[in-house]
């Protein structure tokens, strides 16, 4: 295939996928040209997530590697030492021409996620592209009043919260939200809650459409919009990296004062990962850890006209609070965890020894520590940054200064709301079931190192999204998509956790029970009957979740109790058809549907979690 044909094939992908593939392919070529004797960078592993997902899965990606001279073997692509550098330069030039032509045709370039933004007056450049549509967010100057380092941090965060009130930034953010879809889901869920209240006489949670929309926004933000980064993939070879040091290079620290530098485990190259807090930039990069997540989620809430706060735990975590108009209180929202109104989860589920938790909005700053603890006395004993009187007076001073230009009506409203909140903060709550889980965002190793993970069963299984029927003559019949191979299903869906890169089958959220069945029947032309069944059927349980698996044929029924391994039975000897049925129920709290899962495993696993082997015998 010629270079022109490869370029044409690349252009058939979406703009985003094409741009990212071109960026990586150009980078691979540049690295080899710079250091042609380095054997490590001339080898690309097929199982590397970046190579697999951003090059090999893109139309024309594989062909481009081969055009460069890479040779494919069982586990990798290798560029022989005899391949000329000129060939790489030719392919690189073609790719750059594609990139530049797209730019000239009006394509809006995107901020690349592992690159450093360099200043260019009011704009900035990324890989040579001028991003005129993304401006640096400039706050008015801050004149600090306090000398205590803790109080100075509070001053700085409160000042930075002014960014959430920027109307242009809110406008950009709101355009990114699929509001119609989320509102429809929220209305459907609200009707479901109202029906249960009416028919089952359950307690009215006093939810409004706003409350239900917050829940939908949390789910969409975590599953579709933002990505979690423990450590970035190597920008040279796509390999895994480990933290090396913080950059002190002034050219790196133009738009952020924190740039992490990671070293590749494979090729020893360095990749820089800037920790942005500029909202305009984060709307482009859409990745990071809790700081970046909470920044953008808080902005989204403000863009929808809600009062929202950016909440900072001094022990290194951040989240959001949204004021519920119907419930007349601030509600905890952690977009990293897709958690709604579970404030005690950090103390109870994550085992945090809380000290100070401060909430910041454009209008006010408040110490909300007490909302997040069920033992105020213990927390108070750990607080030593300053006296309680000094902290209270500092917060009052900052609030009064911020609100002095507000109308009397607005100040009165904020004061009444604050008084009601202070009364609420005095009450010690006990944790419910939803607040007893360990952290889920980030890798298991990362969470464990921070002490934010409980002892839990961490088996991870996959649901293959296709069925393979292996016949006696070694022929294979494949049925793609799980739902097309089932006999019947009710209240079931395929759940993909993009940040964890896992998938499984679960019952629909808000339902008490779901079921799915597969039916097997011998063809009329087969002059045999079933002799023995061997079944592997993996499922995962949490809390008091229940999965009931049954093998059924006419008046025969056998329960399957093994969550892993293989179970064999001859109970169906002599029959010509049978059904496997799984029923999911149980669980605790609002996430009860997640406590019974079928076939949970990583997305890139090649294992089969559902395997049925049937042996036959002649009809007597």
N, C-alpha and C positions, 0 to 999 in steps of 0.2 A: 504494500500500500504506500502511495506517495505521500509526501508531507502535506500537499494540498488536500488530499483525500482525508488524512487524519484530522486536519484542522476543520474540515467540513463536518466530520463526524462529531468532533468536540462541540461544535456550535449547535448541534441538535439537542444538547442538554439544556436544563434551565440555566439562566444567567448566573445564578449563585454557584451552582455546581461546576459550571464551566470555568468561572473565574477562579475558584479555589483549586481546581485541577491544574489549570495553567500556572497558577502561582507556585504550586508544589513542584511541578515538572520543571519550570524554569529554575527554581532553587536547587533541585537535584543536579541539573546540568551545570549551574554556576559553581557549585561545591566541587564537582569532579574536575572542572576546568581549572579551578584554583589550586587543587591538590591532587593531580592525577595519579600519584603514587600511593595514595591512601586507599588500601584495599577495603577498609570498613565501609566507606561511603560509596563504594562501587557495588555493594550488595544490599538489596532491599528484601526484607522478609515479608512473605505473603500474609502471615497472620498479624502483622502490625496493623492496628486499627486505622491509622491515617492512610497507609498505602491501600488497604483493602477498601475502606469506605469512600475515600476521596479521589482515588485514581482508578483502581481496578473496577469499581462499581459504576464508573462514569463511562458513557459511550465514547470510544476513541482513546481512553486512558491506556489500556493494555497495548493497543496498536502504537501509541506514541512511545512507550517504553521500548518496544521492539524496534521502532524506527531509530531510536537513539543508539541501539546496538545491544540492549540488554537481552540476555538469553535466559529463558525460563527453565527452571528445574522443579523438583518436587516441592520444595519449601520456600524458594526464593527466586529473585531475579538478579542475575550477576552480569556486570559489564566487563568483558574480557580486557585484559591489559593491552591487547593488540588493537582495540577499537580506537580509531583516530579521534583526537579532540575536535578536529574540524567538523566531523559529523555531528557531534554534540552542539557545536556552535550554530550549525545550519538549522537544526531542529529548534534550538532556543530562539533564533531569529524569527522563525515562522510563528512560534508561540507569542513572542513579543509583538509581532505585527498584528496577530489576532487580537491581542489585548488592546493595542493602540487604536485599531479600527473600531472596536466596540466603543471606546471612549469618544472617538470622533463622531460616532453615530448617535451620541446622546445618552449612552448608558451611564447611570450614576454609579461611580465606583464606591465600594464599601470599605470600611475600616477593616484591615486584616487583623486577626485576633491575637497573633503572637508577635506583633511588630511594634516598634517604638515610634511614637508620633513626634515629629520634629517641627519646631515652630517656623511659621512662614507668615509673619505679620499677624493678621487677625485670623488667618486660616492655618491649616497644617497639612503636612504631606505624609503619606504612607506609601512606601515603595514607589515614590516618585509621582503619585497621583495627587492632584490638588482636590481637596474635599471642601469645595466652596459652600456646600449645603450644610456643613457641620461647623458651627462656630464655637470657639472657646467660651465657656460660661464664666463671666467676670462678675464677682460680687463687689459691693462697695467696701472700702477699707474698714478694718476692724481696729478699734482702739480699746485695748484690754484694760480692765479695771482692777483685776485681782493679781496677786503675786503667788498664791497657792497653785502649784501645778495642776492639781485636780480641778480646781475652779476655773483655771485657764482653759483646760480641755472642754469643760462645759460651755464656756464662752464661745470657743471656736466652733463646736458642734451646733450651738444655737444660732450662731451667725451663718453657718453653712446651710441651715434649714431654710433660709430665705430662698434658696434655689427651687424648692418645691412649689413656690408661689409664682414662678415665672410663667406667664400666660403663653408665650411662644413655645416654651418647652412642653407645657401641658398639652398644647394643641398637637405637637408632633407625636407625643406619647399616645394620645387618645386615638389617633389615626391607625395606630398599630394594633389596637384591641379589636378582636372580632365581636363587637358589641351585640350585633343582632343575634348571633348564635348563642352567646352567653346569656342574653336576656331571655331567649326562648327556653333554655335549659333551666334558668332560675324560676321562670313562671311555672314550668312543668313541675319542678320540685316543690314549689310553694303550694300548688294545688294538691300534690300528694300529701304534704304535711297537713293541710286543712282537711282533707278527706279522712285521714287517720284520726284527727282530733274529733271530727263529727261522728264517725262510725265506731271507733274504738274507745272513745272517751278518754284519750290520753291527755296529759297536761299540755296546755297551749304554751309553746316556747316564745310566743309573741314575736315571731319572725315577720319581717316585711320583705318586699321584693329587693330592697337594698341589701339586707342580710344574706339572702340567697345568692345575690349577684356577687357579693364578696367571696362566697364559697366557690362559685364558678370561676371567678378571676384567679383565685389561688391555684385551682386545679390546672387551668390553662397555662398560667405563668410557669409552673413547675414542669409540666409535661410537654409543652410545646414551644415556649418562648425563650427561656433562659437555660444555660448549660452550666453545669458544675465543673470546676477545674481544681483538682488536687495538685497536679503538675502538668504542664503543657507537653504535648508531643514534640520531639526534636524537630526543628524546622529544617534540619539538614537531611536526615534520613528517615524521620518519622518514628524513631525509636522512643523508648521510655526514658524519662529524665528524673533526676533527683535534685533537690534544692542544693545550690552551691553557696551563694552569697547574695547580698543586696548590692545593687549597682550604686556606685558613687560618681559615675560619669555624668557631668552636668548636662550633656546633650540628651541623656535619657530622662532627665528629671524636669522636663519643661511643663508637662501637663499633669504630672503626679509626682509626689515626693517619695513614692515607693515603687521600685522596680526590682522584682525578684529575678535572679539569674539561676538557671537550671543547667545541669551538665548531663549530657546524654550517656546512658549506660553502654551504648554500642559504639558510637563513633567519637565520643568525648567532646563533641561540639557543644557550644553554649547557646541556650535559647532564653531570651529575655521575656518576662511576663509582667507588664505594667499593671499595677493595682489602681485602676482609675476610680475617681469618685465624681468626675464631671458627668452630669446627667446626659448631656448631648452626646458625649462619646459612648457612654454605656448603652444608649439606645441603639448604637451601631454594633458594638462588640458583642453584647448580650451573653456574657460569660464571666465567670469569676467565682468567688466564694460568698459567704453570707453578707459581707459589706456591700458588694456590687448588687447582689440579689435584692436586699432590703431597700437600697437606694432607689432602684428602678420601680420596685413594687409600690413603694410609698408614693412615688411620682404618679404612677398609674391611678392610684386611689384618689389623689388630689385632682387629676385630670378629669375624673368623673364627678367632680363637685363634692366629694366627701371630705370631711375633716380627718386628716390622717397624721400620724406621728412616726418619726424614725426613732426606734427605741434601742438604746445602747446599754449592753451589759458590760460592766467594767472587767468581767472575766473573759472577754473576747467572744461575744456573739451579738448579733443585731437582728431586729425584726421590725414589725410594723404594728401599730394600733390604729383601728378605724372607729370613729364615733358612730354608734348605731342610734339613729334618730328614734326608732321605735322603742328600743330597749333603754334609751337615755343613759348610755354608759359607753366607756371605751372598751373595745373588744380586741383581744390579742389575735394577731394574724402572723404566722411564720411561713413565708412563701417557700423557704428551703425545705420545710417539712410537710408542706400542704396541711398545716395545722390551723384550726380555727377555734378560738375561745378555749384554749387549754393552757392557761398561764402557769400552772404548777408543774408542767412537764419538765422544765429545766431542773428544778430542785428534786423532784420525785423520780422522773424517768432518766435524766442525764446525770444525776448525782452531783450537781453543782452546789458549791458552798457560796451562795450568793452574798454580795456585799452592796453594790450600788447599781441600780438600773434607772437610767434617766431617759425621759421621753422628750423629743424635740419636734416642734412644728413651727411654721412661719409666725404663729401668733403667740406661742407660749412654750415654757420649759417646765417640766414637772418631775419630781422624784416619785417614781411609780414602783419602787422596789417591793413594797408591801403587797402589791397585787400578785406577785410571783413567788411568794413564800407562805407556807402554812405554819411557820415558826418564827414570828417576828423577833422574839427575844434573842434567839441564836444569831439571827442576821445582824441585829443591832450590836451584838458583842464583837462582830468581826469588822465593823466599820471604823476605820481609823485615819481616813484621809484628812478629815477636819472635824470639828465639833458639829453636832446636829444644828445648833443655833446658827453657826456661821453658814452652813449649807442652806438652811431655810432662808436666811436673810439675803444670801447671794441670789437665790432663785427669784425671790420677790423683787430684788433690784433689777435683775435682767428682764423679768416680765413687765415691770412698770415702764422701763425704758423702751421696750419694744412696742408697748400698747399706748404710749402717750399721744400718738397721732391718730388713734382710733376714735371713732365716734363714741359718744356716751352710751348709746344703745348697745353697740358691740361690746364695749368694756363691761357693761352690766351683765350682758349675756354670758361672757366668758367667766366672770367672777362667780355667778350663780352656778355655772357648770362645774367650776373648780371646787366650790364648797361641797357640792354633791359628791364629787369624786373623792375628796378628802375623807368624807364620812364613810364611803364605800371601802377605802383603803385601810381603814381601821379594823375591818372584820377579817379574822383569820379563817380561811376556807380549808376544807380537807380535799385531797386529790380524788378525782373520779377515775374510772377505768381508762379513759382516753389519755390521761396524764401520766401513766405509769410506764410508757414505752421509752426505750433508749433512742438515741439519735439515729436517723436514717440517711441524712445527706452526707456525702463524702464516702471514701472507701472505708472498709472495716478497719484497716490498719491506721488510717488517719484518725478515725473516731476513737479507736482504742487508745492511741497515744495521748489523746486529750482527756481520757477518762469519761467519755460521754456515751459509752455503750454498755448495755447490760449483757449478762450471760444469756444468750439466746441461741436457738438452733439456727445455724447459718448455712445449712445445706442450700444450694442454689441449683435449680433444675430448669430446663428449657422446654417449651412446647414448640416442636417443629411445626411450621405452618403448612405442612403438606403430609399426605399419607403415601406410603409406598407398599404395594402389594407384591411380594416376591413369590413368583410361581415356581413350580417344580423344575421348569426348564430354564431357570435363572432369568426369565423375563421379569420386567418390573413395570407395574402400572402405578402411575403417580396421580394423585388428586390434590391439587393445590387449594389452600385455604381450609382452615379447620372446620368451618361451618358446612362446607360442601361435602364432607365425608361423614357427617353425622346422620343418624336416622331421625332424631328429634332433639330439640333443645328449647328450654324456657328460661328466661331471665338470666342469660349467660352472655358474656362477652370476653374478648381477648384483650387483656390489659398489658400494655407495654410501658415499662418504667424507663424512660430514655436516659435519665441521669444514672441509674443503676445498670442500664443496659440488660435488663431482664424482662421476660415475658411469662405470662401464665394465663390460665382460664379462671375466671371468678364469676360469682353471681353479680347481677346488676346492683349498683349502689342504691340503697333505700329499700331493697327487697329482702324478705325474710328467708326465701329459699330459691334455689336455682337448680336446674337439672339438665343433663345432656346424656344422650344414649347413642350407641352404635349397634347396628344390626348386621349379622352375618348369616348367610344362607347359601347352601350348596346349590349349584346350578342343577337344573333338572336332568341334564345329560350326564352328571357325575353319578356313577353307579357305586358309590361308597357312602359311608356315614361317618360321623365324628367318633373318634376313639378317646383322645386325650387333649386337654387344653392347658397351655402354659401361658401365664399372663404376667407381664410387668406393667404396673400402672402406678406411676409416682404421683403423690400429692403431698402437700405441705400444710400443716395446721399451726395456728397461733392461738393463744388464749384458749377459749373453749369452742373454737371452730370445729365443725363436724363435716366429714366427708363419708358418705355411705356408698360403697361400690357393690353392685350386685350383678351376678351372672344369671340370666333368666332364660328359660326355654319351656314353653307350655306350663306344666305344673311343677317344674323344678326351679329352685332358686338357691344359689350359693352366695354367701357374703364373702367379700374380699377384704381382709383386714390388714394387709401388709402395705406400708407406705413406701417401701423400697425392696428391692430384690424381686424374686419370681415366685409365683404360686402356681402349683399344678393341681389339676383335678380330673377325675374320670367320671364325675357325677353326670356328665352329659353324654356319656358313651351311648351311641346308637341314634342320637338325634341328628337332624339335618339343618337345623337353624338355632340360633341363640342370640341374645342381646346383652350387651354390657351397659349398665346404667349407673351414673354417678349423680348423687344428690348432695348439694352443698347447703349448709345452714349453720346456725350458731354464730359465735363471735360476740364481742363486747363493744358497746359504744357506737359512735357514728361511723367507725371504720370496720364494723363487724363483717362487712362483705369481703374484706381483705384477709380475714382470719381462716379462710378455707380456700386453698388454691390448688389447682390441678396443673401439673407439669411445669412447675417453676424452674427456670434455668437461664443461664446467660444467653444473650442473643446470638453469639457466635459459636455456640457449642454444636458439635456434630452428633451428639448422642441422641438416641431415641428414648423419650420418657414413657412411651406407650408402645409396648411390643406384645403382639399376640402370635403364638405359634400353635398351629392345629395339626394334629396327626390323625390319619384316617384309617379305617378298616373296611374290609369288604362287607357288603350287606349280607347278612345271614339268611 
